[in-house]
Amino acid sequence: MTVPTALPAGTHSRTVTTTMSGRELRLFFGAVLPHASTDDTLPPITMLTLDVAGGVLHALATDRYTLGIARHPLPSGTPGAFTLGVPAAAVRAVISHIKLRASVELTLSAEALTIDQFDPQVRYHLPASDARPVLPDWRTWLAERLTATPEPVLTAARGIVLNPTYLARFRSAPRDGLGIEMRPAGRCMVITCGTHFLGLVMPMDLSKVHAEAPDPLTGWLPTPPSSRQNAA
């Protein structure tokens, strides 16, 4: 895990700066951190990708079973377009110390993420990782999947099977009382919450098991009267 260090004196780089409250920071990063892997043998999927483009900051994490993306608008007229990756574990450790009511300033460049908390004043500096982003062209990758026709694993008569452990990762996405919406696309379920979060979860393919097992609804409900009359 990368340990926060003091910002080196004399460091200069094209940077983007945005401010938010401690609560907003926790919600922003907290929505995507559950999707990062903890398997240190595969560094790219343990990273939190931060993407600056078009006046919007995106945060993305995936362990290839689920994916989460959150976005936050940058100040009007913010220039720049770059991507950096920082260890998700380091970000998780930092935000656990951020006070909910504190004012926070994020400074991003291709080289590092710096988080300044005011009152009390603390600075955290996370250098960018050398690991290649797991999804370097995530917009194109995502568009291809979101526009794909749902495959049989998502359209079977028995419905969709989701791993509850993976589904639970999305409980951090909602804010301000919003619910999550789900829809099928290609081989995955697309999960959105308001306009600030988008995610994917892979379903479990139990088609062979379903072919040999009875419908789980069998025996739960009585036979409707109309069905008994038709059978007679």
C-alpha positions as CSV (number, residue, x, y, z in Angstrom):
1,M,0.0,0.0,0.0
2,T,1.2,3.5,-0.8
3,V,1.7,5.5,2.3
4,P,0.7,9.2,2.2
5,T,3.9,11.4,2.1
6,A,4.6,15.0,2.3
7,L,4.3,16.9,-1.0
8,P,7.9,17.5,-2.3
9,A,8.9,21.1,-2.4
10,G,9.4,22.6,-5.8
11,T,7.1,20.2,-7.6
12,H,5.4,21.7,-10.6
13,S,2.9,20.1,-13.0
14,R,-0.3,21.0,-14.8
15,T,-2.9,20.4,-12.2
16,V,-6.7,20.4,-11.7
17,T,-8.2,21.5,-8.4
18,T,-11.7,21.0,-7.0
19,T,-13.3,21.4,-3.6
20,M,-16.0,19.5,-1.8
21,S,-17.0,18.7,1.8
22,G,-15.6,15.7,3.6
23,R,-19.0,14.0,3.3
24,E,-19.0,14.5,-0.5
25,L,-15.5,13.2,-0.7
26,R,-16.4,10.0,1.2
27,L,-19.5,9.5,-0.9
28,F,-17.6,10.0,-4.2
29,F,-14.8,7.6,-3.5
30,G,-16.9,5.3,-1.3
31,A,-19.2,4.5,-4.2
32,V,-16.4,2.9,-6.2
33,L,-13.8,1.6,-3.7
34,P,-15.8,-1.6,-3.0
35,H,-15.2,-2.6,-6.6
36,A,-11.4,-2.6,-6.4
37,S,-9.6,-5.9,-5.9
38,T,-7.5,-6.7,-2.8
39,D,-5.4,-9.2,-4.8
40,D,-1.9,-7.7,-4.8
41,T,-0.7,-10.2,-7.4
42,L,-2.7,-8.2,-10.0
43,P,-1.9,-4.6,-9.3
44,P,-4.0,-3.0,-12.1
45,I,-7.3,-4.2,-10.5
46,T,-6.3,-2.9,-7.1
47,M,-6.1,0.6,-8.5
48,L,-8.5,3.5,-8.4
49,T,-8.5,5.2,-11.8
50,L,-9.0,8.9,-11.7
51,D,-10.0,10.4,-15.1
52,V,-10.1,14.2,-15.8
53,A,-11.8,15.2,-19.1
54,G,-14.5,17.5,-20.4
55,G,-14.8,19.3,-17.1
56,V,-15.7,16.2,-15.1
57,L,-13.7,14.0,-12.7
58,H,-14.5,10.3,-12.9
59,A,-13.4,7.7,-10.4
60,L,-13.4,4.0,-11.6
61,A,-12.6,0.7,-10.0
62,T,-13.1,-2.9,-11.0
63,D,-12.0,-6.4,-10.0
64,R,-13.6,-7.8,-13.3
65,Y,-16.6,-9.2,-11.5
66,T,-18.1,-5.8,-10.8
67,L,-17.3,-2.2,-11.9
68,G,-18.2,1.1,-10.4
69,I,-17.8,4.6,-11.8
70,A,-18.7,7.8,-10.0
71,R,-18.4,11.3,-11.5
72,H,-18.1,14.8,-10.0
73,P,-18.3,18.1,-11.9
74,L,-15.2,20.2,-12.0
75,P,-15.2,24.0,-11.8
76,S,-16.5,25.7,-14.9
77,G,-13.7,26.2,-17.5
78,T,-11.4,23.6,-16.0
79,P,-8.9,22.6,-18.7
80,G,-6.9,19.4,-19.0
81,A,-7.4,15.8,-19.8
82,F,-5.4,13.1,-18.1
83,T,-5.7,9.8,-16.2
84,L,-3.9,8.6,-13.2
85,G,-4.1,5.5,-11.0
86,V,-3.6,5.4,-7.2
87,P,-3.9,2.3,-4.9
88,A,-7.4,1.9,-3.8
89,A,-6.2,0.7,-0.4
90,A,-4.4,4.0,0.1
91,V,-7.4,6.1,-0.8
92,R,-9.6,4.0,1.5
93,A,-7.1,4.7,4.4
94,V,-7.1,8.4,3.7
95,I,-10.8,9.0,3.5
96,S,-11.3,7.1,6.7
97,H,-9.5,10.1,8.4
98,I,-11.4,12.8,6.6
99,K,-13.9,14.7,8.8
100,L,-17.4,14.7,7.4
101,R,-17.9,18.5,8.0
102,A,-14.4,19.5,6.9
103,S,-13.7,21.4,3.7
104,V,-11.5,19.4,1.3
105,E,-9.5,20.3,-1.7
106,L,-8.4,17.8,-4.3
107,T,-5.4,18.6,-6.5
108,L,-4.9,16.2,-9.4
109,S,-2.2,15.8,-12.0
110,A,-0.9,12.9,-14.1
111,E,1.7,12.4,-11.4
112,A,-0.3,12.4,-8.1
113,L,-3.5,13.0,-6.1
114,T,-3.2,15.4,-3.2
115,I,-6.0,15.8,-0.7
116,D,-6.0,18.8,1.6
117,Q,-8.4,18.8,4.6
118,F,-9.0,22.1,6.3
119,D,-10.0,22.5,10.0
120,P,-8.1,20.6,11.0
121,Q,-5.5,21.0,8.3
122,V,-4.0,17.8,7.0
123,R,-2.4,17.0,3.6
124,Y,-2.2,13.6,2.0
125,H,-0.1,13.0,-1.1
126,L,-0.6,9.8,-3.2
127,P,1.8,9.4,-6.1
128,A,0.4,7.9,-9.3
129,S,1.0,4.2,-9.8
130,D,3.2,2.8,-12.6
131,A,0.7,0.1,-13.1
132,R,-1.1,0.3,-16.5
133,P,-4.9,1.1,-16.1
134,V,-7.0,-1.9,-16.3
135,L,-9.4,-0.1,-18.7
136,P,-7.3,2.6,-20.5
137,D,-10.1,3.3,-22.9
138,W,-13.0,2.8,-20.5
139,R,-15.5,4.9,-22.4
140,T,-15.3,2.9,-25.6
141,W,-15.2,-0.4,-23.6
142,L,-18.3,0.7,-21.7
143,A,-20.2,1.9,-24.8
144,E,-19.8,-1.4,-26.5
145,R,-21.3,-3.3,-23.6
146,L,-24.1,-0.9,-22.8
147,T,-25.4,-1.0,-26.4
148,A,-25.2,-4.8,-26.8
149,T,-28.3,-6.9,-27.0
150,P,-28.9,-8.8,-23.8
151,E,-27.7,-12.4,-24.0
152,P,-29.6,-15.5,-22.9
153,V,-28.1,-15.5,-19.4
154,L,-30.1,-12.3,-18.8
155,T,-33.3,-13.2,-20.6
156,A,-34.0,-16.7,-19.4
157,A,-37.5,-17.5,-18.2
158,R,-36.1,-18.3,-14.7
159,G,-34.7,-14.8,-14.4
160,I,-31.3,-13.5,-13.6
161,V,-29.0,-14.9,-10.9
162,L,-26.7,-12.5,-9.1
163,N,-24.1,-13.2,-6.4
164,P,-25.4,-11.3,-3.3
165,T,-21.8,-10.6,-2.2
166,Y,-21.2,-8.7,-5.5
167,L,-24.6,-7.0,-5.4
168,A,-23.9,-5.7,-1.9
169,R,-21.0,-3.6,-3.2
170,F,-23.5,-1.3,-4.7
171,R,-25.1,-0.3,-1.4
172,S,-22.6,2.6,-1.2
173,A,-23.7,4.1,-4.5
174,P,-27.0,5.7,-3.4
175,R,-27.1,9.2,-1.9
176,D,-29.8,11.6,-0.8
177,G,-32.4,8.8,-0.7
178,L,-32.0,7.7,-4.3
179,G,-32.5,4.1,-5.3
180,I,-30.6,2.0,-7.8
181,E,-31.9,1.1,-11.2
182,M,-30.9,-2.1,-13.1
183,R,-31.2,-3.1,-16.7
184,P,-29.6,-5.9,-18.8
185,A,-27.1,-5.3,-21.6
186,G,-24.9,-7.8,-23.3
187,R,-23.7,-10.3,-20.6
188,C,-24.0,-7.9,-17.7
189,M,-26.5,-6.0,-15.6
190,V,-26.1,-2.3,-15.7
191,I,-26.7,-0.5,-12.4
192,T,-27.2,3.3,-12.2
193,C,-28.0,5.7,-9.4
194,G,-29.2,9.1,-10.3
195,T,-26.7,10.7,-12.7
196,H,-23.6,10.4,-10.5
197,F,-23.0,6.6,-10.6
198,L,-22.8,3.8,-13.2
199,G,-21.8,0.2,-12.5
200,L,-21.8,-3.3,-13.9
201,V,-22.2,-6.7,-12.3
202,M,-21.7,-10.0,-14.0
203,P,-24.6,-12.6,-13.5
204,M,-24.1,-16.2,-12.6
205,D,-24.8,-18.6,-15.5
206,L,-26.8,-21.4,-13.9
207,S,-28.6,-22.5,-17.1
208,K,-27.4,-26.1,-16.7
209,V,-28.5,-26.3,-13.1
210,H,-31.9,-24.8,-14.0
211,A,-32.4,-27.4,-16.7
212,E,-32.3,-30.2,-14.0
213,A,-33.8,-28.4,-11.0
214,P,-37.5,-27.5,-10.3
215,D,-38.6,-24.0,-10.5
216,P,-38.0,-22.4,-7.0
217,L,-41.5,-20.9,-7.1
218,T,-43.0,-24.4,-7.1
219,G,-45.1,-25.0,-4.0
220,W,-45.1,-21.5,-2.8
221,L,-48.4,-20.4,-4.3
222,P,-51.8,-22.1,-4.7
223,T,-53.0,-22.9,-8.2
224,P,-55.2,-20.0,-9.4
225,P,-58.9,-21.0,-9.8
226,S,-58.8,-20.3,-13.5
227,S,-55.9,-22.7,-14.0
228,R,-57.8,-25.5,-12.1
229,Q,-60.9,-24.9,-14.3
230,N,-58.9,-25.1,-17.5
231,A,-57.2,-28.4,-16.3
232,A,-60.6,-29.9,-15.6
